[in-house]
Amino acid sequence: MQKRDLLYAGKAKSVYLSDDPQRLVLHFRDDTSAFDGKKKEALERKGMVNNKFNAFIMEKLQAAGIPTHFEQLLSDTECVVKKMEMIPVECVVRNLAAGGLVRRLGVEEGIALNPPTFELFLKNDEKGDPMINESLAETFGWATPEQLATMKSLTFRVNDVLKQLFLDGGMLLVDYKLEFGLFEGEIVLGDEFSPDGCRLWDAETREKLDKDRFRQGLGGVIEAYEEVGRRLGMTFG
Ligand code: C5P
């Protein structure tokens, strides 16, 4: 697999074309951003840690029958993925209240959400990723009702698999964001799953082990990501 021209540089990852027209190369950079890019910093080792973390999780999901774009690791900071047509809608599931939900509704952080909630956001940096709903997504053509139903069902299946995986490592999966795309007409999980895009708390102490450490200036960001990986049986070298 040969990496070719840069296709797109996001806030934390760069996407390259490859010598296979059906495949792309994702490069996980050390760049870390929060608050719509207003807070930015390069955190040493983050690209490597997130690339390996993402590969581990994507393989677990694939093994559970959830289609993902992940194909293989290419280097410490790169992996090969299917070239998809991305759907510009972010799917968020929450098991415990935190972040945006606490801010919006004024509920107490950490309360259990039964059943877990499902929210949609438009992936649009300029507009600050506004919350949307199925009606808006259909009317504006961001996704069809059938696609949204599949995305919702896959997002909850991911919850079933990962809630237990993290619990086995003594962690609570508080919430997470997923993105999907179309590959050969099928809805496939894209983007990444790493502590950058989810919230994970120690099950006993509720210590934060995810990007909230960066957002809230708590320090030890990458050390926490590596700790999460270690608890799942990963080694980062
Ligand atoms: O900010 P909020 O509480 O709505 O985020 C919910 C979950 O989705 C968090 O785990 C957050 O890290 C993730 N998220 C993300 N990218 C966004 C928005 C949210 O990864 N653009």
Residues whose N, C-alpha, C, O or C-beta is under 5 A from the ligand:
A	BS01	C5P	V92 A98 G99 G100 L101 D129 D175 Y176 K177 D196 G197 C198 R199
